[in-house]
């Protein structure tokens, strides 16, 4: 299949390059459109959410700057599993946070994409099929994510360290 594709590409390239066509074109005048007025978004400040049930907990604290960039901390302390604690760096897109979660578990550093839907003052984590590439786990198709409301994180007052 690769040979057929390569041969077809080669033949098309030769045919196109052999075609002699002399046309003169006059330079096109491009007029830039006026710049759009920048939308000013105020930083949201520190936000903290948690979910606790049956001895398990998920805690997230983050800050959103004026460019809708997110940075913070995320901790998974699930019953029967090793505690994962790490950093969160990403962006807010509409009502959704898409970020890279860099964490240590069992002595190994890992990076995993996480998605949270902001809904009615809560965060709901998205789940779906994942792929691993370049030492990072990402979602195959973010449009097919499922948001399970049983693990809804509720907004809390941020703890002062």
N, C-alpha and C positions, 0 to 999 in steps of 0.2 A: 504494500500500500504506500509506503514511504517512497519507493522508487517511482511509482506511477505519479505521485504528487510532484516529485523533484523533476521528472522528465517533462511533465505538463507545464510546470513553472518555467523551465528552461526554454521550451518551444514558444510559449507566450512572450517571453522576454525578447527572444530573437525576432519574432514577428513584429512586435511593437517597435523595436529599435531599427528595423529595416524600413519601416514605413517612412517615406520622405514626404514631409509636409512642411511647406514654407509659408507660414502665415505671419503677418506682422500684427502685433497687438499694441495698442496704445496703452500707456500706463494708466492704471485705474486710480482714480482719486478716492482715497478712503477718508471719510470724515468721522472722527471719533464721536461717539454719543456722549452727551454730558454725563458726568459722574453722578451716580445715585447718591442720595443723601444717606450717610452712614446711620445705621440703627444703633443707638446707644443702649446697651444692656448693662444694667447695674450688677455688680458682683452680688451673688446670693449669700456670701458669707459661709461660715461653717454650718454643716448640716450633719446630723447624726440620726441613725436608724438602728433598730435591733429587732431580732426575732428570737424568742425563747420558747422551747417546748420540750418536755420530757428529758431534761438534762442536756439538751443541745442548744446551741446559740449561734447566731450570725450577727455580727456587729459591723457597721460601716460608718465611717466619718469622712467627710470630704468637703472641699471648698470648690466653688465654681467661680472663675474669674470673668472679667468683662468680655473675653473672647470665647466664652462658653467652654473653656478647658477645665477639666476636672482633675484634682489630685487629692489623694487621701490615703486612708488605711482601711483594710478589709480583713476580718477575722472569721474563720469558720471553726467552731468548736463543736463538732458533731459527735454524739454518743457512739462509742465503739470505733471511732476513727481518730487518726492523728490530728492534732490541732494545726491548722494552716493560718499563718499570719503574714501579711505582706502589704505592699503598696499598690495603689490604684492610680493609673494615669490614663486619661481619655478625654472624651468630649460629650457635651450634651447636644443631642439632635432632636429638637422638638420636645417631646415628653419622655425621651429615652436617653439613658446614659450608656455609652459604649466605651469600654475601657480595657486596658491590659492590667491584669492582676499578677504581679510578680511576688512569689511567696516561696518560703522554705518549708519542706515537708520531708521527714525522714532523712534529713541531712542533705537534701538535694534542692537546688534552686530551680524553679519552674516558672513559665509564663503562660497564662491562660486568659483568653478573652472572656469578659463577662458583660452581660447586658441587663440593665434594670429599667423597668417601666415605672415612671412616676405617675401615680394615680391617687387622687383624693388624699394627699398628704402621706402616702405610703410608697414603698418601693416593692416591686414584685420582680424576682429574678427570672430571666429567660433561660429556657433549656432547649436543646435541639442537637442534631447531628453535628459532630465535630470532625476536624481533620488536623493532623499535626504536620507542620512544615517549619523548617528553620528554627527548631527548638521552641516552637510556640504552638499552642492548641487554639484553634479558632473555629468559629461556627461555619458550617458549609454554606448555609443560606439564612441570613438574619431575618428574611421575610417569612420563614417557616418556623420561627421560634414559638414555643409554648410558654405562657406565663401562668404558673400554678399558684393560685391565690392561697393555698394552704400554708405557704412559707412567706407570707406578707410581712415585710419589715415595717414597723411603725416608727414614726418620728419621736425622738426623745431629746431631752436637753443634753447638750454636749458636756462631757466631763472635762473639768479643768485639771490638767496634769501638773 
